Amino acid sequence: MDLASEKGASSWLTALPLSEHGFTLHKGAFQDALALRYGWNPTNTPTNCDCGKAFSTEHALSCAKGGFPTIRHNEIRDLTADLLTEVCNDVRIEPDLQPITDETLWCATANTQEGARLDISANGVWGGRLEKTYFDVRVFNPHAPSNKGPLTACYKKHEREKKRSYEQRVREIEHASFTPLVMSTTGGMGREATTFYKRLASLLSHKWGNQYCKILNWLRCRLSYSLLRSSIQAIRGARSSRGKAIIAAELATVESMLQQ
């Protein structure tokens, strides 16, 4: 109930099913969405995961096999970057950070690796047109054992981890600001992500000439549907290599037919 009552967690359920905005689900996906919302077990799921562990909703949302957590992360990253291009300049996905040479970072957990990169960078989010901001996305599974406890504490923990890794490096070497975008798979957001998306909605409202409240509600719906679809895919998607082999065989068949 705490997860379902978070701000934005119910956006997909109250939105009109407008296909032009992507606010539609087929029958099976809607049933899975309700099961995820109320903590029920989805029907017709396998007994064991392809990784060898017992299958459960909690495991499906965290299992790395099949790359579904990465897909979930990339969905939010790409959607955010696309919207930033509407109101900001020099928007980049996975920008490289400058290498560390003689600088010393006092934070012991700071990322000092060469070739480190963040998810998004954009100019003009918080300040002037030339002021750059870096963003890093994290979507965590609130049902995982490592995230047990009060939701506010979970969001703070993940935001703190991101800041300890990148904030000092971004501030002192890139001379820019850093904002962690922490969300849960159920649609909730951390404090800094909430502040950022409100700022983005304000910029979009000014650009498109529409009411701020309507843009903010639409933005929450877009994010909610992206998280929901990726969670359903993590439950229903194939994780075995057999599925990849079938797709490869079908592509080979199509290519041979085109050549003929």
C-alpha positions as a printed NumPy array, in Angstrom:
array([[  0.   ,   0.   ,   0.   ],
       [  2.878,   2.369,   0.675],
       [  4.252,   1.742,  -2.821],
       [  0.859,   2.123,  -4.481],
       [  0.159,   5.405,  -2.698],
       [  3.38 ,   7.118,  -3.787],
       [  3.103,  10.2  ,  -5.962],
       [  3.073,   9.036,  -9.584],
       [  2.608,   5.329,  -8.826],
       [ -1.066,   5.464,  -9.841],
       [ -0.614,   7.63 , -12.945],
       [ -0.946,   4.691, -15.33 ],
       [ -4.205,   3.589, -13.688],
       [ -5.935,   6.972, -13.839],
       [ -4.767,   8.033, -17.323],
       [ -7.053,   7.871, -20.323],
       [ -5.998,   5.011, -22.678],
       [ -4.688,   7.284, -25.439],
       [ -2.649,   5.257, -27.915],
       [ -0.959,   8.362, -29.403],
       [  0.707,   8.934, -26.031],
       [  1.457,   5.241, -25.424],
       [ -1.051,   5.021, -22.559],
       [ -2.442,   1.602, -23.524],
       [ -1.996,  -1.945, -22.248],
       [ -3.336,  -5.198, -23.665],
       [ -5.471,  -7.478, -21.494],
       [ -2.652,  -9.632, -20.134],
       [ -0.416,  -6.648, -19.422],
       [ -3.23 ,  -4.897, -17.551],
       [ -3.781,  -7.974, -15.376],
       [ -0.036,  -8.157, -14.651],
       [ -0.034,  -4.432, -13.834],
       [ -2.792,  -4.919, -11.274],
       [ -0.922,  -7.865,  -9.758],
       [  2.229,  -5.758,  -9.412],
       [  0.266,  -2.895,  -7.886],
       [ -1.448,  -4.947,  -5.189],
       [  1.304,  -7.452,  -4.461],
       [ -0.478, -10.422,  -6.049],
       [  1.337, -13.222,  -7.858],
       [  0.928, -12.996, -11.658],
       [ -0.645, -16.093, -13.196],
       [  1.023, -18.597, -15.53 ],
       [  4.591, -17.815, -14.515],
       [  7.354, -20.456, -14.595],
       [  8.44 , -22.302, -11.472],
       [ 12.149, -21.633, -12.016],
       [ 14.02 , -18.826, -13.72 ],
       [ 16.465, -19.607, -16.522],
       [ 19.265, -18.518, -14.204],
       [ 18.474, -21.539, -12.005],
       [ 16.77 , -19.784,  -9.089],
       [ 13.139, -20.044,  -8.041],
       [ 10.947, -17.685, -10.043],
       [  9.106, -14.925,  -8.233],
       [  8.094, -11.351,  -8.953],
       [ 10.844, -10.089,  -6.669],
       [ 13.451, -12.199,  -8.46 ],
       [ 12.172, -11.33 , -11.948],
       [ 12.539,  -7.594, -11.34 ],
       [ 16.161,  -7.999, -10.211],
       [ 17.481, -10.907, -12.312],
       [ 20.204,  -9.668, -14.657],
       [ 19.831, -12.517, -17.152],
       [ 18.186, -11.233, -20.292],
       [ 19.26 ,  -7.647, -19.612],
       [ 15.833,  -6.494, -18.412],
       [ 17.131,  -4.229, -15.585],
       [ 19.316,  -2.504, -18.19 ],
       [ 16.344,  -2.085, -20.533],
       [ 14.34 ,  -0.558, -17.674],
       [ 17.159,   1.879, -16.916],
       [ 17.647,   2.809, -20.577],
       [ 13.931,   3.486, -21.072],
       [ 13.984,   6.196, -18.405],
       [ 17.325,   7.557, -19.622],
       [ 16.209,   7.869, -23.253],
       [ 12.798,   9.333, -22.392],
       [ 14.389,  11.953, -20.135],
       [ 17.013,  12.854, -22.737],
       [ 14.363,  13.205, -25.477],
       [ 12.342,  15.617, -23.331],
       [ 15.442,  17.597, -22.382],
       [ 16.201,  18.21 , -26.064],
       [ 12.949,  20.187, -26.217],
       [ 14.08 ,  22.802, -23.697],
       [ 17.871,  22.489, -23.294],
       [ 20.914,  22.551, -25.539],
       [ 23.902,  20.228, -25.851],
       [ 21.968,  17.214, -24.551],
       [ 24.082,  14.057, -24.584],
       [ 23.496,  10.431, -23.656],
       [ 26.308,   8.685, -21.763],
       [ 28.775,  11.596, -21.88 ],
       [ 32.359,  10.776, -20.958],
       [ 33.874,  12.438, -17.912],
       [ 37.291,  14.078, -18.119],
       [ 40.124,  11.839, -16.871],
       [ 41.581,  12.482, -13.43 ],
       [ 45.259,  13.48 , -13.553],
       [ 46.653,  15.318, -10.522],
       [ 43.331,  16.012,  -8.79 ],
       [ 42.571,  14.406,  -5.431],
       [ 39.046,  13.444,  -4.448],
       [ 38.48 ,  13.245,  -0.71 ],
       [ 35.484,  10.894,  -0.955],
       [ 36.744,   7.318,  -0.629],
       [ 33.923,   5.906,  -2.789],
       [ 34.319,   8.44 ,  -5.604],
       [ 34.537,   6.941,  -9.089],
       [ 38.044,   7.718, -10.349],
       [ 38.119,   5.289, -13.246],
       [ 39.302,   6.431, -16.641],
       [ 36.511,   6.322, -19.172],
       [ 33.788,   6.837, -16.553],
       [ 30.54 ,   8.196, -17.911],
       [ 27.149,   9.302, -16.69 ],
       [ 23.732,   8.788, -18.247],
       [ 22.774,  12.284, -19.441],
       [ 24.217,  15.773, -19.623],
       [ 22.427,  18.97 , -20.622],
       [ 22.956,  22.713, -20.503],
       [ 20.465,  25.153, -19.065],
       [ 18.512,  22.954, -16.659],
       [ 19.139,  24.778, -13.384],
       [ 20.984,  27.917, -14.448],
       [ 22.165,  29.709, -17.581],
       [ 22.339,  28.258, -21.064],
       [ 25.998,  27.304, -20.66 ],
       [ 25.699,  25.776, -17.19 ],
       [ 25.947,  22.004, -17.545],
       [ 24.196,  19.416, -15.394],
       [ 24.952,  15.698, -15.314],
       [ 22.313,  13.104, -14.474],
       [ 22.575,   9.469, -13.482],
       [ 19.544,   7.18 , -13.431],
       [ 18.879,   4.368, -10.977],
       [ 15.675,   2.306, -10.927],
       [ 15.636,  -0.017,  -7.92 ],
       [ 13.374,  -2.899,  -6.98 ],
       [ 11.686,  -1.977,  -3.668],
       [ 10.806,  -5.635,  -3.046],
       [ 14.449,  -6.76 ,  -3.039],
       [ 15.885,  -7.767,   0.366],
       [ 18.51 ,  -5.024,   0.147],
       [ 15.75 ,  -2.398,  -0.041],
       [ 13.669,  -3.494,   2.915],
       [ 12.728,  -0.672,   5.228],
       [ 11.03 ,   2.739,   4.954],
       [ 10.728,   3.985,   1.375],
       [ 12.14 ,   7.401,   2.205],
       [ 15.263,   5.744,   3.607],
       [ 15.664,   3.651,   0.423],
       [ 15.508,   6.705,  -1.808],
       [ 18.004,   8.568,   0.362],
       [ 20.355,   5.582,   0.375],
       [ 20.435,   5.307,  -3.41 ],
       [ 20.776,   9.055,  -3.888],
       [ 23.623,   9.118,  -1.395],
       [ 25.418,   6.293,  -3.216],
       [ 25.178,   8.129,  -6.517],
       [ 26.414,  11.375,  -4.998],
       [ 29.355,   9.718,  -3.304],
       [ 30.379,   8.193,  -6.613],
       [ 30.071,  11.209,  -8.9  ],
       [ 29.125,  14.521,  -7.278],
       [ 32.585,  15.666,  -6.197],
       [ 34.168,  14.62 ,  -9.497],
       [ 31.506,  16.45 , -11.507],
       [ 31.667,  19.567,  -9.338],
       [ 35.448,  19.936,  -9.081],
       [ 36.654,  18.602, -12.432],
       [ 33.737,  19.224, -14.812],
       [ 32.678,  22.45 , -12.994],
       [ 29.078,  21.325, -13.366],
       [ 26.207,  20.175, -11.161],
       [ 25.053,  16.617, -10.563],
       [ 21.512,  15.316, -10.042],
       [ 20.769,  11.639,  -9.286],
       [ 17.471,  10.408, -10.744],
       [ 16.403,   7.62 ,  -8.384],
       [ 13.1  ,   5.815,  -8.961],
       [ 11.422,   2.624,  -7.872],
       [  9.986,   0.075, -10.282],
       [  6.498,   0.953,  -9.001],
       [  6.724,   4.583, -10.166],
       [  7.852,   6.463,  -7.072],
       [ 10.729,   8.958,  -7.122],
       [ 13.394,  10.218,  -4.795],
       [ 13.434,  13.821,  -3.621],
       [ 15.938,  15.064,  -6.196],
       [ 14.254,  13.255,  -9.092],
       [ 10.914,  14.772,  -8.038],
       [ 12.434,  18.257,  -8.007],
       [ 14.055,  17.737, -11.419],
       [ 10.934,  16.477, -13.184],
       [  8.944,  19.374, -11.754],
       [ 11.58 ,  21.694, -13.197],
       [ 11.415,  19.865, -16.538],
       [  7.615,  20.138, -16.548],
       [  7.931,  23.881, -15.901],
       [ 10.331,  24.318, -18.826],
       [  8.118,  22.232, -21.122],
       [  5.044,  24.189, -20.026],
       [  6.733,  27.452, -20.954],
       [  7.97 ,  26.023, -24.276],
       [  4.683,  24.417, -25.35 ],
       [  2.387,  27.096, -23.919],
       [  0.377,  24.654, -21.822],
       [ -0.578,  24.547, -18.164],
       [  2.117,  23.348, -15.78 ],
       [ -0.207,  20.946, -13.938],
       [ -1.223,  19.24 , -17.185],
       [  2.362,  18.855, -18.375],
       [  3.457,  17.482, -15.002],
       [  0.617,  14.951, -14.987],
       [  1.447,  13.9  , -18.573],
       [  5.122,  13.558, -17.689],
       [  4.337,  11.375, -14.682],
       [  2.154,   9.187, -16.899],
       [  4.96 ,   8.764, -19.453],
       [  7.412,   7.746, -16.755],
       [  4.868,   5.48 , -15.066],
       [  4.084,   3.602, -18.276],
       [  7.774,   3.207, -19.118],
       [  8.469,   1.679, -15.706],
       [  5.348,  -0.476, -15.835],
       [  6.042,  -1.93 , -19.278],
       [  9.641,  -2.708, -18.396],
       [  8.527,  -4.45 , -15.182],
       [  5.997,  -6.554, -17.08 ],
       [  8.664,  -7.411, -19.636],
       [ 10.97 ,  -8.533, -16.82 ],
       [  8.253, -10.96 , -15.678],
       [  7.097, -12.219, -19.086],
       [ 10.217, -11.806, -21.233],
       [ 12.347, -14.776, -22.304],
       [ 15.706, -15.018, -20.56 ],
       [ 17.022, -18.158, -22.247],
       [ 19.43 , -18.203, -25.18 ],
       [ 16.867, -20.351, -27.04 ],
       [ 14.774, -17.267, -27.776],
       [ 17.791, -15.5  , -29.286],
       [ 18.558, -18.55 , -31.412],
       [ 14.992, -18.607, -32.762],
       [ 15.131, -14.903, -33.636],
       [ 18.506, -15.359, -35.354],
       [ 17.137, -18.284, -37.376],
       [ 14.079, -16.259, -38.418],
       [ 16.251, -13.331, -39.502],
       [ 18.472, -15.665, -41.503],
       [ 15.384, -17.109, -43.224],
       [ 14.072, -13.643, -44.094],
       [ 17.464, -12.572, -45.464],
       [ 17.686, -15.67 , -47.66 ],
       [ 14.185, -15.009, -49.017],
       [ 15.085, -11.406, -49.834],
       [ 18.236, -12.495, -51.637],
       [ 16.225, -14.905, -53.776]])
